[in-house]
């Protein structure tokens, strides 16, 4: 049962990764850079709080990495320890 719950909670990470990537793409369209001051930076918490998203960017590239929050049930998800978009 716990594996099924963890699997369903992975959507928390994937949803926020896509949302943040879209935000970065819009920012690039407007400012011609992913690292403009109005673009997402740093660490973002997912909506349900199971993951944190680390945003790394420069002018022409970005990387997003979702990792489970320590102490939450997703930290025990050995089948998916992180998600990344570049």
matplotlib code that plots the C-alpha trace (Angstrom):
import matplotlib.pyplot as plt

x = [0.0, 2.7, 4.5, 1.2, 0.9, 4.5, 4.0, 0.9, 2.7, 5.4, 3.0, 3.7, 7.2, 6.5, 3.7, 5.9, 8.9, 6.7, 5.2, 8.6, 10.1, 7.2, 7.8, 11.5, 10.6, 8.2, 10.9, 13.4, 11.0, 10.5, 14.1, 16.2, 17.9, 16.9, 18.9, 17.1, 16.1, 12.4, 13.0, 12.5, 15.7, 16.8, 14.7, 10.9, 8.7, 6.1, 2.4, 1.9, 5.3, 6.7, 9.5, 11.8, 12.9, 16.4, 16.6, 20.0, 20.3, 22.5, 21.7, 21.1, 20.4, 18.5, 18.3, 15.6, 16.0, 13.2, 14.3, 12.1, 11.8, 13.7, 11.3, 8.4, 7.1, 8.6, 12.1, 11.5, 10.7, 13.7, 12.4, 12.5, 15.0, 14.9, 13.6, 15.5, 14.6, 17.3]
y = [0.0, 2.5, 2.0, 2.9, 6.0, 7.0, 6.4, 8.6, 11.4, 11.6, 13.7, 16.4, 16.6, 16.2, 18.8, 21.4, 20.6, 21.2, 24.4, 25.8, 24.8, 26.6, 29.7, 29.7, 29.4, 32.3, 34.3, 33.5, 34.6, 37.9, 38.6, 36.4, 34.8, 32.1, 33.8, 37.2, 38.7, 38.0, 34.2, 31.5, 30.8, 29.0, 26.3, 25.9, 23.7, 21.7, 22.3, 19.4, 19.7, 16.3, 17.6, 20.6, 21.8, 23.2, 25.7, 26.2, 28.5, 30.7, 32.9, 30.0, 26.8, 25.7, 22.5, 21.6, 18.8, 17.6, 15.7, 14.4, 16.4, 14.7, 13.4, 13.1, 9.7, 10.4, 10.2, 6.4, 6.1, 4.1, 3.6, 7.3, 9.3, 12.4, 13.9, 16.2, 18.5, 20.2]
z = [0.0, 0.9, -2.4, -4.2, -2.1, -2.8, -6.5, -6.6, -4.7, -7.4, -9.4, -6.8, -8.2, -11.9, -11.8, -10.2, -12.5, -15.6, -14.0, -13.2, -16.6, -18.3, -16.1, -17.1, -20.8, -20.5, -18.7, -21.5, -24.1, -22.5, -21.2, -23.5, -20.5, -18.0, -15.2, -15.4, -12.0, -12.7, -13.4, -10.8, -8.8, -5.7, -4.1, -4.6, -2.5, -4.3, -3.7, -1.3, 0.3, -0.6, -2.8, -3.2, -6.6, -7.0, -9.9, -11.5, -14.5, -16.6, -19.5, -22.0, -20.0, -16.9, -14.8, -12.3, -9.8, -7.5, -4.4, -1.6, 1.6, 4.5, 7.1, 4.7, 3.4, -0.1, 1.4, 1.6, -2.1, -3.2, -6.7, -7.5, -5.5, -7.7, -10.9, -13.3, -16.2, -18.3]

ax = plt.figure().add_subplot(projection="3d")
ax.plot(x, y, z, "-o")
ax.set_aspect("equal")
plt.show()
